Amino acid sequence: MIFVLPGQNDILEGRAAFRAALDGIGQALPPGFDIKDLRYCQGENEITNIVEFTADKLPNGSQCAVLFKFGNDDLIIEERWFVCHGRP
């Protein structure tokens, strides 16, 4: 697995590196981050996760969606993040 976050220079290679990054994700989240709802929409060879959350600077909440597309071997071939600033 190779994980590249758009706009950043670091590239995570392998599961161990990705898991280590997830271990520190709390430091990357905004102060007061709280997930209010988590749901998903499944399509053919894809799934979209929708996260509703609040944070100290977004007390009225916001959303983000993450789209995962899968190849014929069920491995992720594409991932896209969509973030909405404020309530949609």
N, CA, C and O atoms as a GROMACS GRO file, in nm:
protein
  352
    1MET      N    1   0.084  -0.117   0.000
    1MET     CA    2   0.000   0.000   0.000
    1MET      C    3   0.088   0.124   0.000
    1MET      O    4   0.189   0.130   0.071
    2ILE      N    5   0.049   0.221  -0.080
    2ILE     CA    6   0.115   0.351  -0.082
    2ILE      C    7   0.006   0.455  -0.059
    2ILE      O    8  -0.094   0.457  -0.131
    3PHE      N    9   0.025   0.543   0.039
    3PHE     CA   10  -0.074   0.644   0.073
    3PHE      C   11  -0.011   0.782   0.055
    3PHE      O   12   0.091   0.814   0.116
    4VAL      N   13  -0.074   0.862  -0.029
    4VAL     CA   14  -0.028   0.999  -0.053
    4VAL      C   15  -0.146   1.091  -0.026
    4VAL      O   16  -0.252   1.076  -0.087
    5LEU      N   17  -0.129   1.185   0.064
    5LEU     CA   18  -0.232   1.283   0.093
    5LEU      C   19  -0.205   1.406   0.006
    5LEU      O   20  -0.098   1.466   0.017
    6PRO      N   21  -0.300   1.444  -0.079
    6PRO     CA   22  -0.277   1.558  -0.168
    6PRO      C   23  -0.232   1.682  -0.091
    6PRO      O   24  -0.284   1.713   0.016
    7GLY      N   25  -0.134   1.750  -0.147
    7GLY     CA   26  -0.084   1.872  -0.084
    7GLY      C   27   0.027   1.848   0.017
    7GLY      O   28   0.081   1.944   0.072
    8GLN      N   29   0.060   1.723   0.042
    8GLN     CA   30   0.168   1.693   0.136
    8GLN      C   31   0.280   1.619   0.065
    8GLN      O   32   0.256   1.551  -0.035
    9ASN      N   33   0.400   1.633   0.117
    9ASN     CA   34   0.515   1.572   0.052
    9ASN      C   35   0.546   1.432   0.101
    9ASN      O   36   0.613   1.356   0.031
   10ASP      N   37   0.499   1.396   0.220
   10ASP     CA   38   0.534   1.265   0.272
   10ASP      C   39   0.446   1.157   0.209
   10ASP      O   40   0.328   1.178   0.183
   11ILE      N   41   0.507   1.042   0.186
   11ILE     CA   42   0.439   0.927   0.128
   11ILE      C   43   0.452   0.813   0.226
   11ILE      O   44   0.563   0.781   0.271
   12LEU      N   45   0.341   0.751   0.260
   12LEU     CA   46   0.342   0.638   0.352
   12LEU      C   47   0.343   0.511   0.267
   12LEU      O   48   0.257   0.491   0.182
   13GLU      N   49   0.441   0.426   0.292
   13GLU     CA   50   0.451   0.300   0.218
   13GLU      C   51   0.438   0.184   0.316
   13GLU      O   52   0.515   0.172   0.411
   14GLY      N   53   0.339   0.100   0.292
   14GLY     CA   54   0.317  -0.018   0.373
   14GLY      C   55   0.219   0.004   0.487
   14GLY      O   56   0.194   0.117   0.529
   15ARG      N   57   0.165  -0.106   0.534
   15ARG     CA   58   0.065  -0.100   0.641
   15ARG      C   59   0.120  -0.045   0.771
   15ARG      O   60   0.053   0.031   0.840
   16ALA      N   61   0.242  -0.081   0.804
   16ALA     CA   62   0.301  -0.036   0.932
   16ALA      C   63   0.310   0.116   0.936
   16ALA      O   64   0.278   0.178   1.038
   17ALA      N   65   0.354   0.176   0.827
   17ALA     CA   66   0.365   0.323   0.822
   17ALA      C   67   0.227   0.388   0.831
   17ALA      O   68   0.211   0.490   0.898
   18PHE      N   69   0.129   0.330   0.763
   18PHE     CA   70  -0.007   0.385   0.767
   18PHE      C   71  -0.066   0.372   0.907
   18PHE      O   72  -0.127   0.467   0.957
   19ARG      N   73  -0.049   0.258   0.969
   19ARG     CA   74  -0.102   0.240   1.106
   19ARG      C   75  -0.034   0.334   1.204
   19ARG      O   76  -0.099   0.387   1.294
   20ALA      N   77   0.097   0.356   1.188
   20ALA     CA   78   0.168   0.450   1.276
   20ALA      C   79   0.111   0.591   1.260
   20ALA      O   80   0.096   0.664   1.358
   21ALA      N   81   0.078   0.630   1.136
   21ALA     CA   82   0.019   0.761   1.113
   21ALA      C   83  -0.119   0.770   1.178
   21ALA      O   84  -0.155   0.874   1.234
   22LEU      N   85  -0.196   0.662   1.171
   22LEU     CA   86  -0.329   0.662   1.235
   22LEU      C   87  -0.318   0.672   1.387
   22LEU      O   88  -0.405   0.730   1.451
   23ASP      N   89  -0.213   0.614   1.443
   23ASP     CA   90  -0.194   0.623   1.588
   23ASP      C   91  -0.182   0.768   1.635
   23ASP      O   92  -0.221   0.800   1.747
   24GLY      N   93  -0.130   0.855   1.549
   24GLY     CA   94  -0.114   0.995   1.586
   24GLY      C   95  -0.219   1.087   1.525
   24GLY      O   96  -0.201   1.209   1.525
   25ILE      N   97  -0.327   1.030   1.475
   25ILE     CA   98  -0.426   1.113   1.406
   25ILE      C   99  -0.495   1.213   1.499
   25ILE      O  100  -0.541   1.318   1.454
   26GLY      N  101  -0.503   1.180   1.625
   26GLY     CA  102  -0.565   1.273   1.720
   26GLY      C  103  -0.495   1.408   1.725
   26GLY      O  104  -0.558   1.510   1.751
   27GLN      N  105  -0.366   1.409   1.700
   27GLN     CA  106  -0.290   1.534   1.698
   27GLN      C  107  -0.322   1.616   1.574
   27GLN      O  108  -0.304   1.738   1.576
   28ALA      N  109  -0.368   1.552   1.467
   28ALA     CA  110  -0.398   1.623   1.343
   28ALA      C  111  -0.541   1.676   1.340
   28ALA      O  112  -0.573   1.766   1.263
   29LEU      N  113  -0.627   1.620   1.424
   29LEU     CA  114  -0.767   1.663   1.425
   29LEU      C  115  -0.782   1.795   1.500
   29LEU      O  116  -0.705   1.824   1.591
   30PRO      N  117  -0.881   1.874   1.461
   30PRO     CA  118  -0.900   2.004   1.527
   30PRO      C  119  -0.945   1.986   1.673
   30PRO      O  120  -1.006   1.885   1.707
   31PRO      N  121  -0.915   2.084   1.758
   31PRO     CA  122  -0.957   2.076   1.899
   31PRO      C  123  -1.108   2.059   1.910
   31PRO      O  124  -1.185   2.124   1.840
   32GLY      N  125  -1.150   1.971   1.999
   32GLY     CA  126  -1.292   1.948   2.023
   32GLY      C  127  -1.358   1.861   1.918
   32GLY      O  128  -1.481   1.852   1.915
   33PHE      N  129  -1.280   1.795   1.833
   33PHE     CA  130  -1.336   1.711   1.726
   33PHE      C  131  -1.422   1.601   1.786
   33PHE      O  132  -1.378   1.528   1.874
   34ASP      N  133  -1.546   1.590   1.737
   34ASP     CA  134  -1.640   1.490   1.789
   34ASP      C  135  -1.725   1.439   1.674
   34ASP      O  136  -1.797   1.517   1.611
   35ILE      N  137  -1.719   1.310   1.646
   35ILE     CA  138  -1.801   1.250   1.540
   35ILE      C  139  -1.943   1.236   1.591
   35ILE      O  140  -1.967   1.176   1.696
   36LYS      N  141  -2.038   1.292   1.517
   36LYS     CA  142  -2.180   1.287   1.554
   36LYS      C  143  -2.255   1.178   1.480
   36LYS      O  144  -2.350   1.121   1.534
   37ASP      N  145  -2.213   1.146   1.358
   37ASP     CA  146  -2.280   1.043   1.280
   37ASP      C  147  -2.182   0.988   1.177
   37ASP      O  148  -2.099   1.061   1.124
   38LEU      N  149  -2.192   0.859   1.151
   38LEU     CA  150  -2.108   0.793   1.054
   38LEU      C  151  -2.197   0.697   0.976
   38LEU      O  152  -2.260   0.609   1.034
   39ARG      N  153  -2.202   0.714   0.845
   39ARG     CA  154  -2.283   0.624   0.763
   39ARG      C  155  -2.214   0.602   0.630
   39ARG      O  156  -2.115   0.668   0.597
   40TYR      N  157  -2.265   0.507   0.554
   40TYR     CA  158  -2.204   0.479   0.425
   40TYR      C  159  -2.310   0.453   0.320
   40TYR      O  160  -2.423   0.412   0.350
   41CYS      N  161  -2.272   0.478   0.197
   41CYS     CA  162  -2.355   0.451   0.080
   41CYS      C  163  -2.275   0.360  -0.011
   41CYS      O  164  -2.164   0.393  -0.052
   42GLN      N  165  -2.332   0.244  -0.042
   42GLN     CA  166  -2.259   0.147  -0.121
   42GLN      C  167  -2.310   0.148  -0.264
   42GLN      O  168  -2.431   0.151  -0.288
   43GLY      N  169  -2.217   0.144  -0.359
   43GLY     CA  170  -2.249   0.135  -0.500
   43GLY      C  171  -2.175   0.018  -0.560
   43GLY      O  172  -2.113  -0.060  -0.489
   44GLU      N  173  -2.181   0.008  -0.692
   44GLU     CA  174  -2.110  -0.100  -0.758
   44GLU      C  175  -1.960  -0.071  -0.758
   44GLU      O  176  -1.916   0.026  -0.819
   45ASN      N  177  -1.883  -0.154  -0.692
   45ASN     CA  178  -1.738  -0.140  -0.680
   45ASN      C  179  -1.694  -0.010  -0.613
   45ASN      O  180  -1.582   0.037  -0.636
   46GLU      N  181  -1.780   0.048  -0.528
   46GLU     CA  182  -1.740   0.167  -0.454
   46GLU      C  183  -1.824   0.180  -0.328
   46GLU      O  184  -1.934   0.124  -0.317
   47ILE      N  185  -1.770   0.255  -0.234
   47ILE     CA  186  -1.841   0.285  -0.111
   47ILE      C  187  -1.802   0.426  -0.069
   47ILE      O  188  -1.685   0.465  -0.080
   48THR      N  189  -1.898   0.502  -0.020
   48THR     CA  190  -1.872   0.637   0.028
   48THR      C  191  -1.907   0.641   0.177
   48THR      O  192  -2.019   0.609   0.216
   49ASN      N  193  -1.810   0.680   0.258
   49ASN     CA  194  -1.833   0.699   0.401
   49ASN      C  195  -1.861   0.846   0.425
   49ASN      O  196  -1.789   0.933   0.374
   50ILE      N  197  -1.965   0.875   0.501
   50ILE     CA  198  -2.001   1.013   0.532
   50ILE      C  199  -1.988   1.031   0.683
   50ILE      O  200  -2.047   0.956   0.761
   51VAL      N  201  -1.911   1.132   0.722
   51VAL     CA  202  -1.886   1.160   0.863
   51VAL      C  203  -1.940   1.299   0.894
   51VAL      O  204  -1.898   1.397   0.833
   52GLU      N  205  -2.032   1.307   0.990
   52GLU     CA  206  -2.077   1.437   1.040
   52GLU      C  207  -2.005   1.461   1.172
   52GLU      O  208  -1.998   1.371   1.256
   53PHE      N  209  -1.952   1.582   1.189
   53PHE     CA  210  -1.873   1.608   1.309
   53PHE      C  211  -1.890   1.752   1.353
   53PHE      O  212  -1.937   1.838   1.278
   54THR      N  213  -1.849   1.776   1.477
   54THR     CA  214  -1.837   1.911   1.530
   54THR      C  215  -1.694   1.929   1.580
   54THR      O  216  -1.622   1.831   1.601
   55ALA      N  217  -1.654   2.053   1.599
   55ALA     CA  218  -1.524   2.087   1.655
   55ALA      C  219  -1.540   2.223   1.723
   55ALA      O  220  -1.641   2.291   1.704
   56ASP      N  221  -1.442   2.262   1.803
   56ASP     CA  222  -1.451   2.389   1.874
   56ASP      C  223  -1.479   2.505   1.778
   56ASP      O  224  -1.558   2.593   1.810
   57LYS      N  225  -1.413   2.506   1.662
   57LYS     CA  226  -1.432   2.615   1.566
   57LYS      C  227  -1.552   2.592   1.473
   57LYS      O  228  -1.587   2.681   1.396
   58LEU      N  229  -1.615   2.475   1.480
   58LEU     CA  230  -1.732   2.443   1.400
   58LEU      C  231  -1.841   2.387   1.491
   58LEU      O  232  -1.881   2.272   1.476
   59PRO      N  233  -1.890   2.467   1.586
   59PRO     CA  234  -1.987   2.414   1.682
   59PRO      C  235  -2.119   2.370   1.618
   59PRO      O  236  -2.190   2.288   1.675
   60ASN      N  237  -2.152   2.424   1.501
   60ASN     CA  238  -2.274   2.383   1.432
   60ASN      C  239  -2.253   2.261   1.345
   60ASN      O  240  -2.348   2.207   1.287
   61GLY      N  241  -2.131   2.218   1.335
   61GLY     CA  242  -2.100   2.094   1.265
   61GLY      C  243  -2.058   2.112   1.121
   61GLY      O  244  -2.069   2.220   1.063
   62SER      N  245  -2.010   2.002   1.065
   62SER     CA  246  -1.967   1.996   0.927
   62SER      C  247  -1.971   1.850   0.884
   62SER      O  248  -2.006   1.761   0.963
   63GLN      N  249  -1.936   1.825   0.759
   63GLN     CA  250  -1.935   1.689   0.705
   63GLN      C  251  -1.810   1.667   0.621
   63GLN      O  252  -1.751   1.761   0.569
   64CYS      N  253  -1.773   1.541   0.611
   64CYS     CA  254  -1.676   1.503   0.510
   64CYS      C  255  -1.721   1.368   0.454
   64CYS      O  256  -1.786   1.291   0.523
   65ALA      N  257  -1.685   1.343   0.332
   65ALA     CA  258  -1.717   1.216   0.267
   65ALA      C  259  -1.588   1.160   0.208
   65ALA      O  260  -1.505   1.234   0.156
   66VAL      N  261  -1.575   1.029   0.216
   66VAL     CA  262  -1.458   0.962   0.161
   66VAL      C  263  -1.509   0.854   0.066
   66VAL      O  264  -1.581   0.762   0.106
   67LEU      N  265  -1.469   0.865  -0.060
   67LEU     CA  266  -1.508   0.769  -0.162
   67LEU      C  267  -1.395   0.670  -0.184
   67LEU      O  268  -1.280   0.709  -0.206
   68PHE      N  269  -1.427   0.542  -0.178
   68PHE     CA  270  -1.331   0.436  -0.208
   68PHE      C  271  -1.384   0.359  -0.329
   68PHE      O  272  -1.498   0.312  -0.329
   69LYS      N  273  -1.301   0.346  -0.432
   69LYS     CA  274  -1.335   0.264  -0.549
   69LYS      C  275  -1.247   0.141  -0.547
   69LYS      O  276  -1.128   0.148  -0.515
   70PHE      N  277  -1.307   0.027  -0.582
   70PHE     CA  278  -1.238  -0.101  -0.576
   70PHE      C  279  -1.218  -0.160  -0.714
   70PHE      O  280  -1.303  -0.145  -0.802
   71GLY      N  281  -1.105  -0.226  -0.734
   71GLY     CA  282  -1.077  -0.298  -0.857
   71GLY      C  283  -1.141  -0.435  -0.854
   71GLY      O  284  -1.207  -0.471  -0.757
   72ASN      N  285  -1.122  -0.512  -0.961
   72ASN     CA  286  -1.179  -0.647  -0.969
   72ASN      C  287  -1.124  -0.740  -0.863
   72ASN      O  288  -1.185  -0.843  -0.833
   73ASP      N  289  -1.007  -0.706  -0.806
   73ASP     CA  290  -0.946  -0.788  -0.702
   73ASP      C  291  -0.987  -0.743  -0.562
   73ASP      O  292  -0.930  -0.789  -0.462
   74ASP      N  293  -1.086  -0.651  -0.553
   74ASP     CA  294  -1.138  -0.596  -0.426
   74ASP      C  295  -1.037  -0.509  -0.352
   74ASP      O  296  -1.057  -0.479  -0.234
   75LEU      N  297  -0.929  -0.468  -0.418
   75LEU     CA  298  -0.835  -0.375  -0.357
   75LEU      C  299  -0.874  -0.233  -0.395
   75LEU      O  300  -0.927  -0.209  -0.504
   76ILE      N  301  -0.847  -0.139  -0.305
   76ILE     CA  302  -0.879   0.001  -0.332
   76ILE      C  303  -0.790   0.052  -0.444
   76ILE      O  304  -0.667   0.040  -0.438
   77ILE      N  305  -0.853   0.108  -0.548
   77ILE     CA  306  -0.776   0.164  -0.659
   77ILE      C  307  -0.786   0.316  -0.662
   77ILE      O  308  -0.708   0.382  -0.732
   78GLU      N  309  -0.880   0.372  -0.588
   78GLU     CA  310  -0.894   0.517  -0.584
   78GLU      C  311  -0.960   0.557  -0.453
   78GLU      O  312  -1.047   0.488  -0.401
   79GLU      N  313  -0.916   0.671  -0.400
   79GLU     CA  314  -0.973   0.726  -0.277
   79GLU      C  315  -0.984   0.876  -0.295
   79GLU      O  316  -0.888   0.941  -0.336
   80ARG      N  317  -1.099   0.931  -0.265
   80ARG     CA  318  -1.119   1.076  -0.277
   80ARG      C  319  -1.187   1.128  -0.151
   80ARG      O  320  -1.280   1.066  -0.099
   81TRP      N  321  -1.140   1.241  -0.102
   81TRP     CA  322  -1.194   1.305   0.017
   81TRP      C  323  -1.266   1.433  -0.023
   81TRP      O  324  -1.216   1.510  -0.105
   82PHE      N  325  -1.382   1.454   0.035
   82PHE     CA  326  -1.459   1.575   0.014
   82PHE      C  327  -1.494   1.633   0.150
   82PHE      O  328  -1.553   1.564   0.233
   83VAL      N  329  -1.457   1.758   0.174
   83VAL     CA  330  -1.484   1.821   0.304
   83VAL      C  331  -1.571   1.942   0.283
   83VAL      O  332  -1.544   2.026   0.197
   84CYS      N  333  -1.677   1.950   0.360
   84CYS     CA  334  -1.768   2.065   0.356
   84CYS      C  335  -1.739   2.152   0.476
   84CYS      O  336  -1.734   2.101   0.589
   85HIS      N  337  -1.719   2.279   0.457
   85HIS     CA  338  -1.696   2.371   0.568
   85HIS      C  339  -1.830   2.426   0.614
   85HIS      O  340  -1.893   2.503   0.543
   86GLY      N  341  -1.873   2.386   0.731
   86GLY     CA  342  -2.003   2.428   0.783
   86GLY      C  343  -2.110   2.330   0.740
   86GLY      O  344  -2.084   2.240   0.661
   87ARG      N  345  -2.229   2.348   0.793
   87ARG     CA  346  -2.340   2.261   0.760
   87ARG      C  347  -2.381   2.276   0.615
   87ARG      O  348  -2.397   2.388   0.566
   88PRO      N  349  -2.399   2.162   0.544
   88PRO     CA  350  -2.441   2.169   0.404
   88PRO      C  351  -2.586   2.212   0.393
   88PRO      O  352  -2.639   2.223   0.283
   0.00000   0.00000   0.00000
